[in-house]
Amino acid sequence: MTENTVKETGSEVAKVATPAVPASETNEERKRNPRRQRRTRRSGRREERSRPEFDQKIISIRRVTRVMGGGRRFSFSVTMVIGDKKGKVGVGIGKAGDTQLAIEKAYRDAQKHIMTVPVNKDQHIPHDVSVKYASSEVIIMPAPGRGLVAGSSVRTVLELAGVKDVTAKLLSRSKNKLNNARATIEALKQLKA
């Protein structure tokens, strides 16, 4: 409102100027000035995050305790498998006082230990393979048309590696998920294309 407003106070009449938006301010200047910019419906939405290179799956989180002079100290141990479902897979562990830090460490460790699985164009493995790692024993066999038949952390590793139509069997009684996952990785390393 650029016109003057008339205001009556008692017997006198006074003219009061009302502030207005300067004529020099154009639409371009309003766009540059974020405080003047009108909010639209879309401005409240977040930009879509870029998809990470690897899918990740935590196979175990353990709270570990060590006894010190003043009492117990707690920390967390995380075992994680990462893979792109196109032949690359890795297993890593991370330990920290906070679960989020331990997860980040496990992810970085898994990236360091990434390997490529030799599979054909149909994502099938070429032959049977059997491995013993620590106390874990695993056999992986191609099984066309059956899908992924595996249990425990072996299934997670094969899934994230992108391997299809496979039967896997844990022969040991070991329930250690880290050793079972590492045994699977060792078995996949023995494959020859």
GUSETOR-666019 format. One record per residue (C-alpha): x negated, y, z negated. Coordinates in pm, whole numbers, padded with zeros to 5 digits, always signed. Each point is the difference from the previous one (the first is absolute). Example, Ala and Ser with C-alpha at 12.3 -4.5 7.8 and 13.67 -1.06 7.14 Angstrom:
-01230-00450-00780;-00137+00344+00066;
REM end
This chain:
+00000+00000+00000;-00177+00308+00124;+00286+00241-00070;+00008+00200-00317;+00255-00105-00258;+00213+00261-00173;+00011-00033-00377;+00223+00207-00225;-00120+00082-00350;+00245+00216-00190;+00048+00332+00187;-00307-00035+00224;-00032-00202+00317;-00345-00147+00063;-00135-00173+00307;-00206-00312-00075;-00217-00168+00264;+00017-00380+00008;-00311-00200+00092;+00001-00168+00340;-00224-00239+00191;-00249+00208+00197;+00079+00017+00369;-00366-00078+00079;+00034-00355-00139;+00083-00230+00289;+00093-00367+00016;-00364-00097+00057;-00104+00170-00323;+00277-00178-00188;-00124-00335+00129;-00350+00074-00124;+00116+00112-00343;+00112-00318-00182;+00201+00190-00263;+00218+00163+00266;+00051-00320+00194;+00345-00148-00029;+00023-00358-00109;+00147-00238+00251;+00123-00350-00066;-00313-00163+00136;-00249+00207-00200;+00080-00202-00313;-00101-00331+00160;-00347-00141-00036;-00221-00078+00294;-00021-00370+00070;-00314-00164-00140;-00235-00171+00238;+00014-00378-00034;-00309-00150-00165;-00232-00213+00212;+00044-00310-00220;+00298-00153-00179;-00080-00085-00361;+00130-00246-00256;-00101-00033-00364;-00031-00366-00093;-00084+00049-00368;-00019+00272-00265;-00151-00103-00332;-00045+00198-00320;-00345-00089-00127;-00107+00056-00361;-00348+00031-00145;-00052+00017-00374;-00221+00283-00124;-00103+00110-00348;+00293+00245-00031;+00260-00238+00142;+00118-00119+00342;-00061+00179+00329;+00243-00066+00283;-00070+00019+00372;+00174-00128+00314;-00124-00239+00266;+00178+00006+00338;-00042-00250+00285;+00121+00124+00339;+00022-00137+00354;+00008+00239+00298;+00052-00076+00367;+00128+00143+00328;+00196-00314+00104;-00208-00007+00319;-00295-00210-00119;-00172+00220-00259;+00023-00087-00371;-00193+00068-00323;+00018-00081-00372;-00121+00241-00269;+00006+00051-00375;+00003+00319-00203;-00038+00061-00372;+00083+00322-00184;+00166+00138-00312;+00304+00108+00204;+00201-00221+00238;+00009+00259+00281;-00379+00042-00008;-00045-00379-00001;+00230-00030+00304;-00199+00265+00191;-00327-00177-00086;+00142-00335+00111;+00109+00154+00333;-00348+00145+00063;-00163-00333-00094;+00233-00189+00236;-00090+00241+00282;-00370-00075-00057;+00065-00376+00026;+00223+00005+00308;-00045-00278+00257;+00144-00086+00341;+00181-00332+00043;-00059-00174+00335;+00356-00064+00127;+00135-00053+00351;+00252+00225+00174;+00292-00168-00183;-00163+00068-00342;-00071-00374-00051;-00321-00140-00151;-00204-00233+00228;-00063-00298-00237;+00030-00146-00353;-00229+00133-00270;-00068-00106-00360;-00197+00191-00266;-00088-00021-00367;-00074+00335-00169;-00071-00006-00376;+00271-00234-00131;+00245+00074+00284;+00039-00239+00293;+00208+00098+00302;+00086-00167+00332;+00143+00203+00290;+00147-00182+00302;+00166+00131+00316;+00368-00103+00018;+00167+00127+00321;+00365+00092-00047;+00006-00032-00380;-00073+00359-00098;-00215+00093-00300;+00013-00278-00260;-00224+00092-00294;+00026+00091-00364;-00154+00229-00260;-00256+00255+00115;-00087-00216+00305;+00331+00105+00155;-00070+00369-00068;-00344-00016+00166;+00129-00186+00309;+00303+00233+00027;-00212+00318-00008;-00250-00156+00243;+00288-00047+00243;-00052-00376+00038;+00312-00187+00119;+00106-00367+00014;-00233-00131-00269;+00028-00248-00285;-00225+00058-00303;-00048-00220-00303;-00172+00077-00332;-00157-00328-00109;-00141+00125-00329;+00209+00064-00309;-00154+00346-00036;+00250+00280-00060;-00266+00271+00032;+00148+00224+00270;-00327+00179+00075;-00189-00328+00058;+00286-00140+00211;+00000+00316+00216;-00379-00009+00037;+00013-00371+00091;+00246+00089+00277;-00232+00275+00126;-00293-00247+00002;+00214-00249+00194;+00092+00268+00258;-00371+00087+00034;-00074-00359+00106;+00238+00017+00295;-00167-00003+00342;+00184+00155+00294;
REM end
